Amino acid sequence: MMKKIIPKRIRPLLVETYIRFTGLTYRIYRLIYMFIWRGSKYTCPFCGHSFHKFLPIGFKFKVLKEKKIVGGGYRKNAICPFCSSSDRERLVYIFLKSNNLLKPRMRIFHVAPERNLQKKISEAGMEYFSAGLSNSLANIRMDIQNIKFPSNYFDAIICIHVLEHIVHDEKAMRELYRVLKPEGWAILQVPYSPIMENTFENPLITGPKEREKVFGQADHVRIYGRDYQKRLQSVGFSVKQEKADVNSIKNFALNPDEIIFFCHK
């Protein structure tokens, strides 16, 4: 309809106006949230702003509630009203800081990078690489089932909520293990069900609506169970399950149930 009614010379102006308007609207909403929710209950470790409440996020599909998916589903106090950092992004950053894991001259591989985490890592004086297929923040277009780097290349890898999107996740895990240096570390986060012993996947489920119903998200291809750690270990990783301390959970609005899957080669 737009092509038939609106002259070609005017269409770019309309698109530019729309982008500017929506950007302005977002900034206005953000200022409103900052004013209404100002307080000191929660602090964002990225932007330093404090609020009595954060924004909610997540889907409310039945399967997410039934399987008690950790790191998925609807969550209150999850998104910072100022910088839009997520609870899982803050969790990883707090873990990195608390354990002094970011050091100058490290070579780090960040898969499907999160904006705030990417900024902090980039500022830490490291050799930083980010990759993804559709992530606009990634500086390298790459499928992690076929990583275009030599073996034993990276000192560290961060991959947050990516593997649940990949059909052949074992192949991706093997590639991540291959490019990690001996003694290197990796943080490989996924949403998972603590009440499911085994991961559930079905390659016949391909439609977005069916995946929403079965896996809890249109682009997810499985629900990881308690065997996720074993799946990582099967490709060579040694894995420790770590959690944030009580004060960090309280102060930075972290998910108290979420585990850090901290891996070494």
Rosetta blueprint (number, residue, H / E / L):
1 M L
2 M H
3 K H
4 K H
5 I H
6 I L
7 P L
8 K L
9 R L
10 I L
11 R H
12 P H
13 L H
14 L H
15 V H
16 E H
17 T H
18 Y H
19 I H
20 R H
21 F H
22 T H
23 G H
24 L H
25 T H
26 Y H
27 R H
28 I H
29 Y H
30 R H
31 L H
32 I H
33 Y H
34 M H
35 F H
36 I H
37 W L
38 R E
39 G E
40 S E
41 K E
42 Y E
43 T E
44 C L
45 P L
46 F L
47 C L
48 G L
49 H L
50 S E
51 F E
52 H L
53 K L
54 F L
55 L E
56 P E
57 I E
58 G L
59 F L
60 K L
61 F L
62 K H
63 V H
64 L H
65 K H
66 E H
67 K L
68 K L
69 I L
70 V E
71 G L
72 G L
73 G L
74 Y L
75 R E
76 K E
77 N E
78 A E
79 I E
80 C L
81 P L
82 F L
83 C L
84 S L
85 S L
86 S L
87 D H
88 R H
89 E H
90 R H
91 L H
92 V H
93 Y H
94 I H
95 F H
96 L H
97 K H
98 S H
99 N L
100 N L
101 L L
102 L L
103 K L
104 P L
105 R L
106 M L
107 R E
108 I E
109 F E
110 H E
111 V E
112 A L
113 P L
114 E L
115 R H
116 N H
117 L H
118 Q H
119 K H
120 K H
121 I H
122 S H
123 E L
124 A L
125 G L
126 M L
127 E E
128 Y E
129 F E
130 S E
131 A E
132 G E
133 L L
134 S L
135 N L
136 S L
137 L L
138 A L
139 N L
140 I E
141 R E
142 M L
143 D L
144 I L
145 Q L
146 N L
147 I L
148 K L
149 F L
150 P L
151 S L
152 N L
153 Y L
154 F E
155 D E
156 A E
157 I E
158 I E
159 C E
160 I E
161 H L
162 V L
163 L H
164 E H
165 H H
166 I L
167 V L
168 H L
169 D H
170 E H
171 K H
172 A H
173 M H
174 R H
175 E H
176 L H
177 Y H
178 R H
179 V H
180 L E
181 K E
182 P E
183 E E
184 G E
185 W E
186 A E
187 I E
188 L E
189 Q E
190 V L
191 P L
192 Y E
193 S L
194 P L
195 I L
196 M L
197 E L
198 N L
199 T L
200 F E
201 E E
202 N L
203 P L
204 L L
205 I L
206 T L
207 G L
208 P H
209 K H
210 E H
211 R H
212 E H
213 K H
214 V H
215 F H
216 G L
217 Q L
218 A L
219 D L
220 H L
221 V L
222 R E
223 I E
224 Y E
225 G L
226 R L
227 D L
228 Y H
229 Q H
230 K H
231 R H
232 L H
233 Q H
234 S H
235 V L
236 G L
237 F L
238 S E
239 V E
240 K E
241 Q E
242 E E
243 K L
244 A L
245 D L
246 V H
247 N H
248 S H
249 I H
250 K H
251 N H
252 F L
253 A L
254 L L
255 N L
256 P L
257 D L
258 E L
259 I L
260 I E
261 F E
262 F E
263 C E
264 H E
265 K L
